[in-house]
Amino acid sequence: MAAAAVDLSHLARYTGGDAVLNAEVLRLFDSQASELVERLQSILDARDVQSWKTITHTLKGAARGIGAFGLGDAAAAAEPIDPSDSKTASAALAVLRHKTHDVRFFIQSYLAA
């Protein structure tokens, strides 16, 4: 059985298990993660090493903070990549998009319940 995209037990340690607070945190993350991952494409195109590292680092911390460990690990793996290595960076971005999609789908399902 596959692990959930977000570890709600981990999130509950920070929110006290408050469903309203969980929903607010997840909504904020949903918006932030989507924006960050989309910015990575232009950063990759510009071969902007510092921005690539900053965005992947931010995504890593935010994802791990809510318990989206798969996305956090993918961001950690992408962080040291030089975007001038477009093949490797593009592959990492594809993984980040996939993991972000999984987390966003989980969040939308959670919020709809």
Buried (B, 14 or more C-beta within 10 A) or exposed (E): EEEBBBBBEBBBEBBEEEEEBBBEBBEEBBEBBBEBBEBBEEBBEEBBEEBBBBBBBBBBEBBBBBBBBBBBBBBBBBBEBEBEEEEEBBEBBEBBBEBBBBBBEBBEEBEEE
